Amino acid sequence: MSIPSSDIITAMEGLLSIAADTTRLKILYSIAKTEKCVSDIVKEVEASQSLVSHQIRVLKNANLLSSRKEGTRVYYALAD
């Protein structure tokens, strides 16, 4: 087995650093089976709304989450 290219190693490093946060992992588990809005995620992961919103932004920027808007609520799910 050969070592992957530098680009692949760098991408893996980024993904692992994102997964290294407890709150981000809880959020990913929270929405693994069904999409949820921020208020539902806040209750489930037992974290503040500002912390959850910040971590959702990090996960969205990493293309790990998708979102859809329904009225005033935004629902998040794992990206394909």
C-alpha positions in Angstrom: 0.0 0.0 0.0 1.4 3.4 -1.0 1.1 6.7 0.9 -1.7 8.9 -0.7 -0.8 12.2 -2.4 -0.2 15.4 -0.5 -3.5 16.7 -1.6 -5.4 13.7 -0.2 -3.4 13.8 3.1 -4.2 17.5 3.5 -7.9 16.9 2.9 -7.8 14.1 5.4 -6.1 16.3 7.9 -8.8 18.9 7.5 -11.6 16.4 8.0 -10.0 14.9 11.1 -9.5 18.4 12.6 -13.2 19.1 12.1 -14.2 15.8 13.7 -11.9 16.5 16.6 -14.4 18.8 18.3 -16.9 17.2 20.7 -19.8 19.6 19.9 -19.4 19.0 16.2 -19.4 15.3 16.6 -22.6 15.5 18.7 -24.2 17.7 16.0 -23.3 15.1 13.3 -24.8 12.3 15.4 -27.9 14.4 16.2 -28.8 14.8 12.5 -27.5 11.5 11.3 -31.0 9.9 10.9 -33.2 13.0 10.4 -32.8 16.6 9.6 -33.3 19.1 12.5 -33.4 22.8 13.1 -31.0 24.6 15.4 -33.4 24.7 18.4 -33.8 20.9 18.3 -30.0 20.4 18.0 -29.4 22.8 20.9 -31.7 20.7 23.1 -30.2 17.4 22.0 -26.5 18.3 22.3 -27.1 20.4 25.4 -25.1 23.4 24.2 -25.8 27.1 23.8 -27.5 28.3 20.6 -24.5 30.5 19.7 -22.1 27.5 20.1 -24.3 25.2 18.0 -24.7 27.9 15.3 -21.0 28.5 15.1 -20.2 24.8 14.9 -22.9 24.3 12.2 -21.2 27.1 10.2 -17.9 25.2 10.5 -19.6 21.9 9.3 -21.4 23.7 6.4 -18.1 25.3 5.3 -16.6 21.8 5.2 -19.5 20.7 3.0 -20.6 18.1 5.7 -24.1 19.6 6.1 -26.9 20.6 3.8 -29.7 22.9 4.7 -33.2 23.9 3.6 -35.3 26.7 4.7 -39.0 26.3 5.7 -40.6 29.6 6.8 -38.3 31.1 9.3 -36.6 27.9 10.3 -33.5 26.3 8.7 -33.2 22.5 8.8 -29.9 20.8 8.6 -29.0 17.3 7.4 -25.9 15.4 6.6 -24.7 16.3 3.1 -24.6 13.6 0.4 
